Amino acid sequence: MRLDSLKPNPGSRRKAVRVGRGIGSGLGKTCGRGVKGAGARKSAHKNPGFEGGQMPLKIRLPKFGFWSPKAEVTAEVPLNSLNKIDAEVIDIKALLEARLITKKIKYVKVVLSHVPSFTKKVTLKGLGVTRGARAAIEAAGGTIEVASYSTAAAQRREKTDKRAAARSKARVDALLKEGIKKPAKRTPEQKAAAKARRK
């Protein structure tokens, strides 16, 4: 084999079509672009989904769901992963040093693994814990200090429930005291004034 004998496979490199080289080629004058319009111009680039000025499908379709900014700074850690940590007190800093979470994570929840094999006696501090993971940790002799943001959220939820219950009770009491009142019938003068306003 010689370097000057190397050639590409037949059909792998096709010659570019040269448009605008006379009517005999079949691609002269308008060069296969048709007559006038946006597609006949040099820079006829349209955005994906462009429908000629019509309302595009991505806007016509209904929107649903939402994006939670808290989801980007929240992580779940399996219970078995805590076996890698030698510290007795496990918090966000210990998880970061063990490379179980990244630097941007602010909220962590420990979840029960599919096959729990956690036997260490540790203290969880400032972390959220699921019910199954809590049972496994306490069965191993460990303790859990509930995260401040979890207790704060529970307090806010309790306060909201109390406020809603008080409002509901006030409405029921007012209804029992005053009874159901039907709206008063309008006088002929009021009906005539309303009709005049409509005109």
N, C-alpha and C positions, 0 to 999 in steps of 0.2 A: 504493500500500500504506500502511495505517495501523497504528500499533502496537496499537490496540485491536481490530484485525481478525486479529491473529496467533493461530493455534490449533495445538495439537499434531496430528500425523497421526492419523487415525482408528485406534483399536486400540493406539496406542503407550502410552497411560496408562489402565490398567484400575482400576476401583474396588476397594478392598480389601474382602474378604469379611467381613461382620460376623457373627460366630458368637455363639451364646447369646442369640438374640433371638426365641425361641419355636419350638414344634415345627413350625409351618407352613413355616418356612424350610428345614427338612431338616437344619439344623445347630444345633439347640437342645439344651438339657440338657447332653449330654456333648461337644458342639461338634466332633464328628467324631473324637474321640480314643479312642473305645471306652470300656469299663467298667473302672475301677480300673487298678492297675499303674503301673509307672514312667512309661510313656508318657502316662498321663492326668494327670500332675502338672505343675506349673508349670515346674520346672527339671529336666526329664528329659534332661539332656545327658550323653551317654556318650562315652568316649574312642574315637578311631578304632580299629577292630579289636576292639571289645568284643563278646563272644559270649554274653552273658547269664550270665556266671560260669563258663562252660566254658573250658578251657585254650585261649587264643587261638592262631591259626595262626602268628603271629610267634614264639611260644615253642615250639610243637610242631615246627617245622621245624629241621633240624640247622644248626648254625653252622659256618662254615669261614672260612679266611683269617685275616689279622691286620692290625693297623695299626702301621706303623713310625713312631715319633716322629722318627727321623733323616731321614725323607723330607721333612719340613717345612722342614728347614734345609739341604737338599741341592739343588743346581741343576746343570744341564748347559748349557754354552755352546758354540755351534757354532764351528768353527775360523775360518770366514770373518768372524765378528764381531770377531775380534781385530785386523782391519785398521783398525777405528775408533780403536784406542788408539795414541797417539803415543809412549808410554813404551817404553824398551828392556827393562825388567824388568816383567813382567806378573804381578801377584799379586792377591789378593782385594781389596785396597784400590784398585788400578787398575781392576778390573772394576766396583767400586762407583761410582767417579768417572765411569766411562763409561756408567753406568746399565744395565749388562748384567745385574746382579743387584740384589737388595734388601738392606736392612740386616740382616734376620734370617738370611741365608744364611751358613753356616759352612764348608760343604764344597762344592767346585766341581770338576767334571770337564769337560775340554775334549774334545769329540767331533768326529769328522770330518764335514764338510759333505757333502751329496749331490753337489755340483759344487765340489770344492776349488779355491779361487783365492787361496790364502795364499802370499805371497812375501816377507814381512818376516822380518828376522833379529832374533829376540827371545829373551829368556830367561824361561822359565816357572818361577815360584818358588811352592812351597806349593800346587800344584794337581794334581789327578788328570788323567791323560791316557790316552786309549784308544790301542790299538796303531796304528791308521791315522793318528790325529792326530799321534802321536809321529814316525812315519815322514815325514809331510809337513813338520813343523817342522824336523826334522833335515836334510831334503833342502834346505830353504831356508837352512841354515846356523845355525839356532837351537840352543839348548841347553835342557835340562829338568832342574830340580832337583826330585827327587821329594818329594812332601809327606810331612811327618813322620808323619801319621796313616796314610798308605799303607804306609810301611816298618814302623811299629809293628804294623799289622794283619798284614803278611806274617810278621813275627817271631812273633806270637802263633799264627798258623796253622802255622808250621814247628814251634814248640814242641809244639803239640797233636798234630801228626802223629807227632813223635818219641815222645811219651808213649804214644800209642795203639799204635805199632809195638813199643815196649818191653813193654807189657802183653801184647800178642798173642804175642810171642816167649816171654815168661815162662810163659804158659799152655801153649804148645806144648812147651816144654822140660820142664815138670812132667809133662805127659801122657806124653812119651817116657820119662821117668825112672821113673815109677810104673806106667805102663800103665793100661789101662782096668779099673777095679775094679767088679765087680757088687756091689750091696748085699747084705749078709749076710741069710740067711733068718732069720725070726723063730722063736723057740722057742714051743712050745705055751703056756708060761706067759705070754709076752709077748702072744700072740694073745688069750688069755683076759682079760688085764688091759685090752687095748684094747677088747674087746667089752664089758667091765664099764663102762668109761668112757663108751662110747656110750650105754649105757642110762641 
